[in-house]
Every structure is written in structure tokens, then in C-alpha cells.
Amino acid sequence: MRHPTDTKRGQTRFGRLRFLYVGTGKFEEDLKYYRDRLGFEVVWNKKAFGARVAALRVGEGPLWLLADHRPAGSCMPIFEVIDLDEALHELKGRGAEPERGPFEIPNGPCCVFKDPSGNEFAVFEDVRPNVFEEE
């Protein structure tokens, strides 16, 4: 298995996919749907800075972050990198400029990118891995 910092032509320093950041226009209804109908486990549910975000465990993959400040129907994958500055340097060298960031998310510094079609993805460095203990 390759380490995220080992790169070859065509590869970047993306680590694992940690979060799927899913937008909602009906936070409470959607949260009940995922929790009660689909059986997703609520890891945490927070309200801060005028936004509601809940982390849901779907299975062995990334946490599903249900967020009322993201547009409904959107899903942004968020990848962990070992060193954000190094990852940004490499991505910029490949012609990818961040749309936003760096800015702080609960786990640490983060940057958002867009592909030519407008799909967003983000990279972050996990400097606070235990910021939200499971409720």
C-alpha cells in the first residue's frame, strides 16, 4: 500500500476521503430520514455560527456531513492530506488554484477547489483529530 506522500506521475498527495459534505434545505427532516429510516448513526449534531451540521456514520467509509449552509443537492468530498502547505504547493504546481482558503474547519486548515464543471472538492490537514468526541 502506498503512503499518501509517495507520488508518481499522475498522482497527488491526497490521503483518504474523510467526509462527504452534503447540503440540505430541510435539516431536521433530512436528519430524521437518514437516522430513522436509513439507520445512519448520528456521531454528532452541532449548531454554531448560525449553521447546523450533523456527522452521520454510513458504514466504513467517510462520515456524511449534513449541512444546512451548503446548497441542497450538493455533495463535496473532503480529503485529508498529511501537510496542507505541501499539498497546496503540489496542486498549484499542477495548475489547480484553490477557490477558497485556507480557512479553518473544526479539524484544521482547509482549502476548496473546483473542477472545470464547477464540482467542488476540498483538502484539509487534521491538526485536531478528536475535536468532536462521539456523542
Backbone as JSON Lines, residues from 0, in Angstrom:
{"i":0,"aa":"M","n":[0.84,-1.18,0.0],"ca":[0.0,0.0,0.0],"c":[0.88,1.24,0.0]}
{"i":1,"aa":"R","n":[0.56,2.2,-0.86],"ca":[1.36,3.41,-0.99],"c":[0.98,4.42,0.08]}
{"i":2,"aa":"H","n":[1.96,5.13,0.55],"ca":[1.75,6.22,1.5],"c":[1.31,7.45,0.72]}
{"i":3,"aa":"P","n":[0.39,8.31,1.27],"ca":[-0.09,9.46,0.53],"c":[1.0,10.43,0.08]}
{"i":4,"aa":"T","n":[2.16,10.43,0.72],"ca":[3.2,11.37,0.3],"c":[4.09,10.79,-0.79]}
{"i":5,"aa":"D","n":[3.94,9.5,-1.12],"ca":[4.69,8.91,-2.23],"c":[3.93,9.21,-3.51]}
{"i":6,"aa":"T","n":[4.56,9.94,-4.41],"ca":[3.85,10.29,-5.64],"c":[4.63,9.83,-6.86]}
{"i":7,"aa":"K","n":[3.88,9.53,-7.89],"ca":[4.43,9.24,-9.2],"c":[3.67,10.13,-10.17]}
{"i":8,"aa":"R","n":[4.12,10.14,-11.39],"ca":[3.43,10.92,-12.41],"c":[1.94,10.6,-12.39]}
{"i":9,"aa":"G","n":[1.11,11.65,-12.33],"ca":[-0.33,11.46,-12.35],"c":[-0.95,11.28,-10.98]}
{"i":10,"aa":"Q","n":[-0.16,11.19,-9.95],"ca":[-0.71,11.01,-8.62],"c":[-0.47,12.27,-7.79]}
{"i":11,"aa":"T","n":[-1.35,12.52,-6.84],"ca":[-1.17,13.65,-5.93],"c":[-1.11,13.11,-4.51]}
{"i":12,"aa":"R","n":[-0.94,14.02,-3.58],"ca":[-0.79,13.65,-2.18],"c":[-2.12,13.56,-1.43]}
{"i":13,"aa":"F","n":[-3.19,13.24,-2.13],"ca":[-4.46,13.08,-1.44],"c":[-4.4,11.86,-0.54]}
{"i":14,"aa":"G","n":[-4.86,12.03,0.66],"ca":[-4.99,10.91,1.57],"c":[-6.37,10.31,1.41]}
{"i":15,"aa":"R","n":[-6.89,9.83,2.5],"ca":[-8.19,9.17,2.4],"c":[-9.33,10.18,2.36]}
{"i":16,"aa":"L","n":[-10.42,9.76,1.77],"ca":[-11.64,10.54,1.74],"c":[-12.26,10.47,3.13]}
{"i":17,"aa":"R","n":[-12.31,11.6,3.83],"ca":[-12.78,11.61,5.22],"c":[-14.23,12.01,5.37]}
{"i":18,"aa":"F","n":[-14.7,12.94,4.53],"ca":[-16.05,13.47,4.69],"c":[-16.73,13.64,3.34]}
{"i":19,"aa":"L","n":[-18.04,13.43,3.33],"ca":[-18.9,13.84,2.22],"c":[-19.78,14.95,2.79]}
{"i":20,"aa":"Y","n":[-19.6,16.15,2.3],"ca":[-20.24,17.35,2.82],"c":[-21.49,17.6,2.0]}
{"i":21,"aa":"V","n":[-22.65,17.21,2.53],"ca":[-23.9,17.16,1.79],"c":[-24.81,18.31,2.22]}
{"i":22,"aa":"G","n":[-25.3,19.06,1.24],"ca":[-26.17,20.19,1.52],"c":[-27.61,19.76,1.76]}
{"i":23,"aa":"T","n":[-28.32,20.56,2.56],"ca":[-29.72,20.29,2.85],"c":[-30.5,21.59,2.94]}
{"i":24,"aa":"G","n":[-31.74,21.55,2.48],"ca":[-32.66,22.66,2.63],"c":[-33.68,22.38,3.72]}
{"i":25,"aa":"K","n":[-33.65,21.15,4.25],"ca":[-34.6,20.72,5.29],"c":[-33.84,19.9,6.31]}
{"i":26,"aa":"F","n":[-33.02,20.58,7.11],"ca":[-32.08,19.9,8.0],"c":[-32.77,18.86,8.89]}
{"i":27,"aa":"E","n":[-33.77,19.27,9.65],"ca":[-34.4,18.34,10.6],"c":[-35.06,17.16,9.89]}
{"i":28,"aa":"E","n":[-35.75,17.43,8.78],"ca":[-36.41,16.35,8.03],"c":[-35.38,15.38,7.47]}
{"i":29,"aa":"D","n":[-34.31,15.93,6.89],"ca":[-33.28,15.07,6.31],"c":[-32.56,14.27,7.39]}
{"i":30,"aa":"L","n":[-32.26,14.92,8.52],"ca":[-31.6,14.21,9.62],"c":[-32.46,13.04,10.09]}
{"i":31,"aa":"K","n":[-33.75,13.26,10.28],"ca":[-34.66,12.18,10.69],"c":[-34.71,11.07,9.64]}
{"i":32,"aa":"Y","n":[-34.72,11.47,8.37],"ca":[-34.75,10.48,7.28],"c":[-33.53,9.56,7.35]}
{"i":33,"aa":"Y","n":[-32.35,10.16,7.42],"ca":[-31.13,9.34,7.44],"c":[-31.02,8.52,8.72]}
{"i":34,"aa":"R","n":[-31.38,9.12,9.84],"ca":[-31.26,8.42,11.13],"c":[-32.34,7.36,11.29]}
{"i":35,"aa":"D","n":[-33.61,7.77,11.12],"ca":[-34.72,6.89,11.46],"c":[-35.1,5.9,10.35]}
{"i":36,"aa":"R","n":[-35.04,6.34,9.11],"ca":[-35.43,5.44,8.02],"c":[-34.28,4.61,7.49]}
{"i":37,"aa":"L","n":[-33.1,5.24,7.33],"ca":[-31.97,4.53,6.74],"c":[-31.03,3.93,7.78]}
{"i":38,"aa":"G","n":[-31.17,4.35,9.04],"ca":[-30.37,3.76,10.11],"c":[-28.95,4.3,10.22]}
{"i":39,"aa":"F","n":[-28.69,5.49,9.63],"ca":[-27.37,6.09,9.8],"c":[-27.18,6.45,11.27]}
{"i":40,"aa":"E","n":[-25.98,6.26,11.78],"ca":[-25.65,6.6,13.17],"c":[-25.25,8.07,13.27]}
{"i":41,"aa":"V","n":[-25.89,8.81,14.17],"ca":[-25.51,10.2,14.39],"c":[-24.28,10.21,15.3]}
{"i":42,"aa":"V","n":[-23.17,10.68,14.79],"ca":[-21.93,10.77,15.54],"c":[-21.93,12.05,16.37]}
{"i":43,"aa":"W","n":[-22.33,13.15,15.74],"ca":[-22.52,14.41,16.44],"c":[-23.47,15.28,15.64]}
{"i":44,"aa":"N","n":[-24.07,16.26,16.35],"ca":[-25.04,17.18,15.76],"c":[-24.79,18.53,16.41]}
{"i":45,"aa":"K","n":[-24.32,19.5,15.64],"ca":[-23.89,20.79,16.2],"c":[-24.58,21.95,15.51]}
{"i":46,"aa":"K","n":[-24.74,23.03,16.29],"ca":[-25.19,24.3,15.74],"c":[-24.17,25.34,16.2]}
{"i":47,"aa":"A","n":[-23.56,26.03,15.24],"ca":[-22.59,27.07,15.56],"c":[-22.53,28.06,14.42]}
{"i":48,"aa":"F","n":[-22.34,29.32,14.76],"ca":[-22.21,30.39,13.77],"c":[-23.39,30.42,12.81]}
{"i":49,"aa":"G","n":[-24.58,30.11,13.33],"ca":[-25.79,30.16,12.52],"c":[-25.97,29.0,11.56]}
{"i":50,"aa":"A","n":[-25.19,27.94,11.7],"ca":[-25.29,26.78,10.8],"c":[-25.52,25.51,11.6]}
{"i":51,"aa":"R","n":[-26.22,24.57,10.99],"ca":[-26.43,23.25,11.57],"c":[-25.65,22.24,10.74]}
{"i":52,"aa":"V","n":[-24.88,21.39,11.42],"ca":[-24.14,20.32,10.76],"c":[-24.22,19.09,11.64]}
{"i":53,"aa":"A","n":[-24.53,17.96,11.04],"ca":[-24.54,16.69,11.74],"c":[-23.63,15.72,11.0]}
{"i":54,"aa":"A","n":[-22.85,14.97,11.75],"ca":[-21.99,13.93,11.18],"c":[-22.7,12.59,11.36]}
{"i":55,"aa":"L","n":[-22.82,11.87,10.28],"ca":[-23.5,10.58,10.3],"c":[-22.56,9.5,9.79]}
{"i":56,"aa":"R","n":[-22.57,8.38,10.48],"ca":[-21.76,7.24,10.04],"c":[-22.65,6.35,9.2]}
{"i":57,"aa":"V","n":[-22.21,6.13,7.95],"ca":[-22.97,5.33,7.0],"c":[-22.47,3.89,7.01]}
{"i":58,"aa":"G","n":[-21.2,3.73,7.16],"ca":[-20.56,2.41,7.14],"c":[-19.09,2.62,7.41]}
{"i":59,"aa":"E","n":[-18.25,1.92,6.69],"ca":[-16.81,2.03,6.9],"c":[-16.19,3.21,6.16]}
{"i":60,"aa":"G","n":[-16.94,3.85,5.31],"ca":[-16.4,4.95,4.51],"c":[-16.38,6.26,5.27]}
{"i":61,"aa":"P","n":[-16.34,7.36,4.52],"ca":[-16.25,8.68,5.13],"c":[-17.52,9.04,5.9]}
{"i":62,"aa":"L","n":[-17.38,9.97,6.84],"ca":[-18.56,10.49,7.52],"c":[-19.39,11.32,6.55]}
{"i":63,"aa":"W","n":[-20.7,11.24,6.69],"ca":[-21.65,12.0,5.9],"c":[-21.97,13.24,6.72]}
{"i":64,"aa":"L","n":[-21.54,14.42,6.26],"ca":[-21.79,15.66,6.98],"c":[-22.99,16.35,6.35]}
{"i":65,"aa":"L","n":[-24.1,16.36,7.05],"ca":[-25.32,17.01,6.6],"c":[-25.27,18.46,7.06]}
{"i":66,"aa":"A","n":[-25.31,19.41,6.12],"ca":[-25.07,20.82,6.45],"c":[-26.11,21.73,5.83]}
{"i":67,"aa":"D","n":[-26.73,22.57,6.67],"ca":[-27.76,23.47,6.15],"c":[-27.2,24.72,5.49]}
{"i":68,"aa":"H","n":[-25.9,24.95,5.56],"ca":[-25.31,26.11,4.89],"c":[-24.72,25.74,3.52]}
{"i":69,"aa":"R","n":[-24.84,24.5,3.12],"ca":[-24.46,24.06,1.77],"c":[-25.73,23.96,0.95]}
{"i":70,"aa":"P","n":[-25.65,24.21,-0.35],"ca":[-26.85,24.12,-1.19],"c":[-27.4,22.7,-1.23]}
{"i":71,"aa":"A","n":[-28.72,22.58,-1.1],"ca":[-29.36,21.27,-1.21],"c":[-29.0,20.66,-2.56]}
{"i":72,"aa":"G","n":[-28.75,19.38,-2.57],"ca":[-28.39,18.69,-3.8],"c":[-26.91,18.69,-4.1]}
{"i":73,"aa":"S","n":[-26.11,19.32,-3.24],"ca":[-24.66,19.35,-3.46],"c":[-23.97,18.34,-2.55]}
{"i":74,"aa":"C","n":[-22.83,17.85,-3.01],"ca":[-22.02,16.94,-2.21],"c":[-20.55,17.24,-2.53]}
{"i":75,"aa":"M","n":[-19.81,17.66,-1.51],"ca":[-18.4,17.98,-1.7],"c":[-17.55,16.95,-0.95]}
{"i":76,"aa":"P","n":[-16.74,16.16,-1.67],"ca":[-15.82,15.26,-0.99],"c":[-14.68,16.06,-0.35]}
{"i":77,"aa":"I","n":[-14.29,15.65,0.85],"ca":[-13.2,16.32,1.58],"c":[-12.14,15.28,1.9]}
{"i":78,"aa":"F","n":[-10.94,15.52,1.37],"ca":[-9.82,14.59,1.53],"c":[-8.85,15.1,2.58]}
{"i":79,"aa":"E","n":[-8.34,14.19,3.38],"ca":[-7.29,14.52,4.35],"c":[-5.94,14.46,3.66]}
{"i":80,"aa":"V","n":[-5.09,15.44,3.95],"ca":[-3.71,15.42,3.48],"c":[-2.8,15.48,4.7]}
{"i":81,"aa":"I","n":[-1.61,14.98,4.57],"ca":[-0.68,14.97,5.69],"c":[-0.18,16.38,6.0]}
{"i":82,"aa":"D","n":[0.11,17.16,4.97],"ca":[0.65,18.51,5.13],"c":[-0.06,19.41,4.12]}
{"i":83,"aa":"L","n":[-0.92,20.31,4.6],"ca":[-1.7,21.15,3.7],"c":[-0.81,22.05,2.84]}
{"i":84,"aa":"D","n":[0.19,22.66,3.43],"ca":[1.07,23.54,2.66],"c":[1.75,22.78,1.52]}
{"i":85,"aa":"E","n":[2.22,21.59,1.8],"ca":[2.87,20.77,0.78],"c":[1.88,20.37,-0.32]}
{"i":86,"aa":"A","n":[0.67,19.99,0.09],"ca":[-0.36,19.6,-0.88],"c":[-0.74,20.8,-1.75]}
{"i":87,"aa":"L","n":[-0.87,21.98,-1.15],"ca":[-1.21,23.17,-1.93],"c":[-0.11,23.51,-2.92]}
{"i":88,"aa":"H","n":[1.12,23.39,-2.49],"ca":[2.26,23.66,-3.37],"c":[2.2,22.73,-4.59]}
{"i":89,"aa":"E","n":[1.97,21.45,-4.33],"ca":[1.9,20.48,-5.42],"c":[0.71,20.76,-6.33]}
{"i":90,"aa":"L","n":[-0.47,21.0,-5.75],"ca":[-1.66,21.24,-6.57],"c":[-1.51,22.51,-7.41]}
{"i":91,"aa":"K","n":[-0.96,23.56,-6.81],"ca":[-0.73,24.79,-7.58],"c":[0.26,24.55,-8.71]}
{"i":92,"aa":"G","n":[1.27,23.71,-8.45],"ca":[2.23,23.36,-9.49],"c":[1.6,22.6,-10.65]}
{"i":93,"aa":"R","n":[0.47,21.97,-10.38],"ca":[-0.28,21.25,-11.42],"c":[-1.36,22.13,-12.05]}
{"i":94,"aa":"G","n":[-1.39,23.41,-11.65],"ca":[-2.35,24.35,-12.24],"c":[-3.68,24.43,-11.54]}
{"i":95,"aa":"A","n":[-3.8,23.85,-10.37],"ca":[-5.06,23.9,-9.61],"c":[-4.95,24.96,-8.52]}
{"i":96,"aa":"E","n":[-5.73,26.0,-8.65],"ca":[-5.75,27.07,-7.66],"c":[-6.97,26.93,-6.77]}
{"i":97,"aa":"P","n":[-6.81,27.1,-5.46],"ca":[-7.98,27.0,-4.58],"c":[-8.98,28.11,-4.86]}
{"i":98,"aa":"E","n":[-10.25,27.77,-4.77],"ca":[-11.34,28.75,-4.86],"c":[-11.47,29.52,-3.56]}
{"i":99,"aa":"R","n":[-11.29,28.8,-2.44],"ca":[-11.4,29.39,-1.11],"c":[-10.36,28.74,-0.2]}
{"i":100,"aa":"G","n":[-9.81,29.55,0.68],"ca":[-8.92,29.01,1.68],"c":[-7.49,29.47,1.49]}
{"i":101,"aa":"P","n":[-6.68,29.11,2.44],"ca":[-7.03,28.25,3.57],"c":[-7.91,28.96,4.6]}
{"i":102,"aa":"F","n":[-8.8,28.17,5.18],"ca":[-9.67,28.6,6.27],"c":[-9.77,27.44,7.24]}
{"i":103,"aa":"E","n":[-10.3,27.69,8.4],"ca":[-10.37,26.65,9.42],"c":[-11.71,25.93,9.39]}
{"i":104,"aa":"I","n":[-11.66,24.61,9.46],"ca":[-12.81,23.78,9.76],"c":[-12.51,23.18,11.13]}
{"i":105,"aa":"P","n":[-13.46,22.52,11.76],"ca":[-13.17,22.01,13.11],"c":[-11.89,21.18,13.21]}
{"i":106,"aa":"N","n":[-11.58,20.37,12.19],"ca":[-10.4,19.52,12.26],"c":[-9.1,20.22,11.93]}
{"i":107,"aa":"G","n":[-9.15,21.37,11.24],"ca":[-7.91,22.06,10.89],"c":[-8.05,22.89,9.62]}
{"i":108,"aa":"P","n":[-6.91,23.34,9.07],"ca":[-6.94,24.18,7.88],"c":[-7.4,23.41,6.65]}
{"i":109,"aa":"C","n":[-8.14,24.14,5.78],"ca":[-8.8,23.51,4.65],"c":[-8.8,24.46,3.45]}
{"i":110,"aa":"C","n":[-8.81,23.9,2.24],"ca":[-8.96,24.67,1.0],"c":[-9.96,23.96,0.1]}
{"i":111,"aa":"V","n":[-10.74,24.76,-0.63],"ca":[-11.73,24.23,-1.56],"c":[-11.27,24.52,-2.99]}
{"i":112,"aa":"F","n":[-11.42,23.54,-3.84],"ca":[-11.1,23.64,-5.26],"c":[-12.36,23.35,-6.06]}
{"i":113,"aa":"K","n":[-12.35,23.78,-7.34],"ca":[-13.44,23.45,-8.26],"c":[-12.83,22.89,-9.54]}
{"i":114,"aa":"D","n":[-13.49,21.86,-10.06],"ca":[-13.07,21.35,-11.37],"c":[-13.69,22.23,-12.46]}
{"i":115,"aa":"P","n":[-13.35,22.03,-13.72],"ca":[-13.88,22.88,-14.79],"c":[-15.41,22.9,-14.88]}
{"i":116,"aa":"S","n":[-16.08,21.85,-14.4],"ca":[-17.54,21.82,-14.42],"c":[-18.18,22.49,-13.21]}
{"i":117,"aa":"G","n":[-17.35,22.89,-12.24],"ca":[-17.88,23.54,-11.04],"c":[-18.06,22.63,-9.85]}
{"i":118,"aa":"N","n":[-17.7,21.35,-9.97],"ca":[-17.78,20.43,-8.84],"c":[-16.71,20.79,-7.82]}
{"i":119,"aa":"E","n":[-17.11,20.88,-6.57],"ca":[-16.16,21.23,-5.52],"c":[-15.58,19.99,-4.86]}
{"i":120,"aa":"F","n":[-14.33,20.12,-4.41],"ca":[-13.7,19.15,-3.52],"c":[-12.79,19.95,-2.61]}
{"i":121,"aa":"A","n":[-12.45,19.37,-1.48],"ca":[-11.61,20.08,-0.52],"c":[-10.52,19.16,-0.01]}
{"i":122,"aa":"V","n":[-9.45,19.79,0.47],"ca":[-8.37,19.09,1.16],"c":[-8.16,19.79,2.49]}
{"i":123,"aa":"F","n":[-7.82,19.01,3.51],"ca":[-7.58,19.58,4.83],"c":[-6.5,18.79,5.55]}
{"i":124,"aa":"E","n":[-5.88,19.45,6.52],"ca":[-4.9,18.81,7.38],"c":[-5.55,18.61,8.75]}
{"i":125,"aa":"D","n":[-5.54,17.39,9.24],"ca":[-6.22,17.05,10.5],"c":[-5.32,17.36,11.7]}
{"i":126,"aa":"V","n":[-5.31,18.63,12.11],"ca":[-4.48,19.03,13.24],"c":[-5.23,18.88,14.57]}
{"i":127,"aa":"R","n":[-6.55,18.68,14.5],"ca":[-7.37,18.46,15.7],"c":[-8.23,17.21,15.48]}
{"i":128,"aa":"P","n":[-7.61,16.03,15.49],"ca":[-8.34,14.82,15.11],"c":[-9.49,14.45,16.04]}
{"i":129,"aa":"N","n":[-9.48,14.87,17.26],"ca":[-10.53,14.49,18.21],"c":[-11.4,15.68,18.6]}
{"i":130,"aa":"V","n":[-11.56,16.63,17.68],"ca":[-12.28,17.85,18.0],"c":[-13.72,17.57,18.44]}
{"i":131,"aa":"F","n":[-14.36,16.61,17.82],"ca":[-15.71,16.22,18.23],"c":[-15.65,14.78,18.71]}
{"i":132,"aa":"E","n":[-15.8,14.61,19.97],"ca":[-15.89,13.26,20.51],"c":[-17.28,12.74,20.18]}
{"i":133,"aa":"E","n":[-17.41,11.46,19.98],"ca":[-18.73,10.89,19.66],"c":[-19.69,11.17,20.81]}
{"i":134,"aa":"E","n":[-20.92,11.57,20.44],"ca":[-21.93,11.88,21.43],"c":[-22.58,10.62,21.92]}
